[in-house]
Amino acid sequence: MASASSAVGNRSRVVTWLLRLVVVGYLVMLVAWPTGLIAQNTFADGLGGMRRALGDPDVTHALWLTVRVAVVAVAINLVFGVGMSLLLVRYDFPGKRALSALIDLPLSVSPVVVGLALVLVYNPRYGWFGEGLHDRGIDVVFATPGIVMATCFVVLPLIIREVVPVLEELGDDQEQAARSLGANGVQTFWRVTLPGIRWAIVYGVVLSLARSLGEFGAVKIVAGRSIGNMETATLLVQREYQNFHEDVAYSVSLLLVVASVLCLVVVAILRPSEGSHPEPIKEKK
């Protein structure tokens, strides 16, 4: 019996190590190796490629436009994401399942289709609403608002799918207790609900920010062929690479990768450890 159990234990350890090697190899091939090649090509001639990229006005404009669009899109999705999460978890209403399914639509629909739909609706010449808005001096597609809308649609589920499970786990006992003690809805949210879901919000915001920085398909359709003016960092990478300015394309790509990785690192550092929570104060008898 002892030899049989030891054989089973050795076999399980071998299987465990094989699975670990497969997972690590998969991540290396899919993430680490391509990222390493980008870094290698970026610094092939030292810092010259990065200096040329950051000295190009089109590159700086594209980077700032990308940051502005990402921040605005994440802020909009933060407000509506938390609101929709509370609606889905705390209330019952007809069509609740349909709304939950629609929230996941951006994960299954190609971003190119999203961009095309926005063009059909907001095109200033033949769009449903675009012509009327254009007459009033408001342009959506081929302008910054269209890029923000496309980005908002793409990152819509990320905050909601982080907050909803946490709200379900927390329950509403503490919220009902706060309301019974006289707290209104705003006070209950800020003092009871928000502290419980703050880390879910942080993770959702970080994922949304990283996704917004790298969005390409929907933004490509909505931005059109405007070079320089409405060109985000991902669109600039494509143009520079196709024009054989590979050093600039590699440099901007590396900046996008570093920004996304830094977001995740900051969250990992700020996240409290499981044992760091203070002990509850016991009432003295």
C-alpha positions in Angstrom: 0.0 0.0 0.0 2.8 2.4 0.9 4.6 1.7 -2.4 1.4 2.2 -4.4 0.6 5.5 -2.7 4.2 6.7 -3.3 3.9 5.8 -6.9 0.7 7.7 -7.2 2.3 10.7 -5.5 5.3 10.6 -7.8 3.0 10.3 -10.9 0.9 13.3 -9.7 4.0 15.4 -9.2 5.3 14.5 -12.7 1.9 15.5 -14.2 1.9 18.7 -12.2 5.4 19.7 -13.4 4.4 18.8 -17.0 1.3 21.0 -16.8 3.4 23.8 -15.4 5.9 23.5 -18.3 3.2 23.5 -20.8 1.5 26.6 -19.4 4.8 28.4 -19.0 5.9 27.4 -22.6 2.5 28.6 -23.9 2.8 32.0 -22.2 6.4 32.4 -23.4 5.5 31.7 -27.0 2.3 33.8 -26.9 3.4 36.8 -24.8 7.0 36.9 -23.6 8.7 36.0 -26.9 6.8 38.5 -29.1 7.2 41.2 -26.5 10.9 40.5 -26.2 11.3 40.8 -30.0 9.6 44.2 -30.0 12.0 45.4 -27.3 14.9 43.9 -29.1 14.0 45.7 -32.3 13.3 48.9 -30.5 16.7 49.1 -29.0 18.6 47.6 -31.9 20.6 50.8 -32.4 20.4 52.0 -28.8 18.0 54.8 -27.9 18.0 56.3 -31.4 14.7 54.8 -32.5 13.0 55.9 -29.3 14.4 59.5 -29.7 13.2 59.7 -33.3 9.8 58.4 -32.3 9.3 60.8 -29.4 10.7 63.7 -31.5 8.0 63.2 -34.2 5.0 65.5 -33.7 2.7 62.9 -35.2 3.8 60.4 -32.6 3.4 62.7 -29.7 0.0 63.8 -30.9 -1.1 60.1 -31.4 0.1 59.2 -27.9 -1.7 62.2 -26.2 -4.9 61.4 -28.2 -4.7 57.8 -27.1 -4.3 58.8 -23.5 -7.2 61.3 -23.6 -9.5 58.8 -25.4 -8.6 56.0 -22.9 -9.2 58.2 -19.8 -12.5 59.6 -21.1 -13.8 56.1 -22.1 -12.7 54.6 -18.8 -14.4 57.4 -16.8 -17.6 57.0 -18.8 -17.6 53.2 -18.3 -16.8 53.6 -14.7 -20.0 55.6 -14.0 -22.3 53.5 -16.1 -20.5 50.2 -15.3 -21.0 50.6 -11.5 -24.6 51.8 -12.1 -25.4 48.8 -14.3 -23.8 46.4 -11.9 -26.0 47.7 -9.1 -29.0 47.5 -11.4 -28.3 43.9 -12.3 -27.6 42.7 -8.7 -29.9 44.7 -6.5 -33.1 45.0 -8.6 -35.4 42.6 -10.5 -37.1 43.9 -13.6 -38.4 42.5 -16.9 -35.6 42.0 -19.4 -32.9 41.6 -16.8 -31.4 38.5 -18.5 -31.5 40.2 -21.9 -29.6 43.2 -20.5 -27.0 41.0 -19.0 -26.6 39.2 -22.3 -26.3 42.5 -24.2 -23.5 43.6 -21.9 -21.4 40.7 -23.1 -22.0 41.6 -26.7 -18.7 43.5 -27.2 -16.9 40.3 -26.3 -18.5 38.3 -29.1 -18.8 41.0 -31.8 -15.8 42.0 -33.9 -14.7 45.6 -33.2 -14.7 46.2 -36.9 -18.5 45.6 -37.0 -18.9 48.0 -34.1 -17.0 50.7 -36.0 -19.0 50.1 -39.1 -22.3 50.4 -37.1 -21.2 53.7 -35.7 -20.3 55.0 -39.2 -23.7 53.9 -40.5 -25.5 55.7 -37.6 -23.4 58.9 -37.3 -22.0 59.5 -40.8 -22.5 63.2 -41.5 -23.8 62.5 -45.1 -26.2 59.5 -44.8 -26.2 58.5 -41.1 -29.4 58.3 -39.1 -28.3 61.0 -36.7 -25.1 62.1 -38.2 -26.6 64.5 -40.8 -28.7 66.4 -38.2 -25.7 66.6 -35.7 -23.4 67.8 -38.5 -25.8 70.6 -39.4 -25.6 71.7 -35.7 -21.8 71.6 -35.9 -21.3 68.3 -34.1 -19.3 65.6 -35.8 -19.1 62.1 -34.3 -17.5 59.8 -36.7 -14.1 60.8 -38.2 -13.7 62.9 -35.0 -12.8 62.3 -31.3 -16.3 61.6 -30.1 -16.6 58.6 -32.4 -13.3 57.2 -31.2 -14.4 57.6 -27.6 -17.8 55.9 -28.4 -16.1 53.0 -30.1 -13.7 52.5 -27.3 -16.5 52.7 -24.7 -18.4 49.9 -26.5 -15.3 47.7 -26.7 -14.4 48.0 -23.0 -18.1 48.0 -21.7 -18.2 44.6 -20.0 -14.8 44.8 -18.2 -15.8 46.9 -15.2 -19.3 45.3 -14.9 -18.0 41.7 -14.9 -15.5 42.6 -12.2 -18.1 44.4 -9.9 -21.1 42.1 -10.3 -19.6 39.0 -8.6 -18.4 41.0 -5.7 -21.8 42.7 -5.2 -23.4 39.2 -5.3 -21.0 37.9 -2.7 -21.4 40.9 -0.4 -25.2 40.7 -0.3 -27.3 43.6 0.8 -27.6 43.0 4.5 -25.2 45.9 5.4 -27.0 48.2 3.0 -30.4 47.4 4.5 -28.9 48.0 8.0 -27.6 51.4 6.9 -31.0 52.4 5.4 -32.7 51.3 8.6 -30.5 53.6 10.6 -31.5 56.6 8.5 -28.9 56.7 5.7 -30.1 57.7 2.3 -29.1 56.1 -1.0 -26.1 58.3 -1.6 -24.7 57.8 2.0 -25.3 54.0 1.8 -23.4 53.8 -1.5 -20.4 55.9 -0.4 -20.0 54.4 3.1 -21.2 50.8 2.7 -21.3 49.7 -1.0 -18.3 51.4 -2.4 -15.7 50.2 0.2 -16.8 46.7 -0.4 -16.4 46.8 -4.2 -13.4 49.2 -4.4 -10.9 46.6 -5.5 -13.2 45.2 -8.1 -13.6 48.7 -9.5 -9.8 49.2 -9.5 -9.3 45.9 -11.4 -12.0 46.8 -13.9 -10.6 50.3 -14.5 -7.1 48.9 -15.0 -8.3 46.2 -17.5 -10.4 48.9 -19.3 -7.5 51.2 -19.5 -5.2 48.6 -20.9 -7.8 47.5 -23.4 -8.5 51.1 -24.4 -4.8 51.9 -25.1 -4.6 48.9 -27.5 -7.9 49.2 -29.3 -7.5 49.1 -33.1 -10.4 47.6 -35.1 -13.3 49.9 -34.1 -11.1 53.0 -34.0 -9.7 52.2 -37.4 -13.2 52.3 -39.0 -14.4 55.3 -37.1 -11.3 57.4 -37.5 -11.2 56.9 -41.3 -8.2 57.9 -43.3 -7.3 61.1 -41.4 -3.6 60.9 -40.8 -2.2 62.9 -37.9 -5.4 64.6 -36.7 -7.5 61.6 -35.6 -4.8 59.0 -35.5 -4.3 57.0 -32.2 -1.1 55.2 -31.3 -2.3 51.8 -32.7 -3.2 53.4 -36.0 0.1 55.2 -36.1 2.0 51.9 -35.5 0.2 50.4 -38.6 1.0 53.4 -40.8 4.6 53.7 -39.8 5.2 49.9 -40.2 3.6 49.9 -43.7 5.8 52.9 -44.6 8.9 51.0 -43.6 9.5 53.3 -40.5 9.9 50.2 -38.4 11.9 51.8 -35.6 9.1 54.3 -34.9 6.5 51.5 -35.1 8.5 49.3 -32.6 9.1 52.2 -30.3 5.4 53.2 -30.0 4.4 49.5 -29.7 6.8 49.1 -26.8 5.4 52.2 -25.1 1.9 50.8 -25.3 3.1 47.5 -23.8 5.0 49.2 -21.0 2.0 51.3 -20.1 -0.3 48.3 -19.9 2.2 46.3 -17.8 2.8 49.3 -15.4 -1.0 49.4 -14.8 -1.0 45.8 -13.7 2.1 46.2 -11.6 0.7 49.2 -9.8 -2.5 47.4 -8.9 -0.5 44.3 -7.7 1.6 46.6 -5.4 -1.4 48.5 -4.0 -3.6 45.5 -3.5 -3.7 44.6 0.2 -2.5 41.2 1.2 -4.9 38.7 2.7 -3.3 38.9 6.1 -3.0 42.7 6.2 -6.6 43.4 7.1 -7.0 44.6 10.7 -8.7 42.4 13.3 -12.2 43.3 14.1 -12.5 45.2 17.4 -14.1 43.1 20.1 -16.6 44.6 22.4 -15.5 44.7 26.0 -17.8 43.1 28.5 
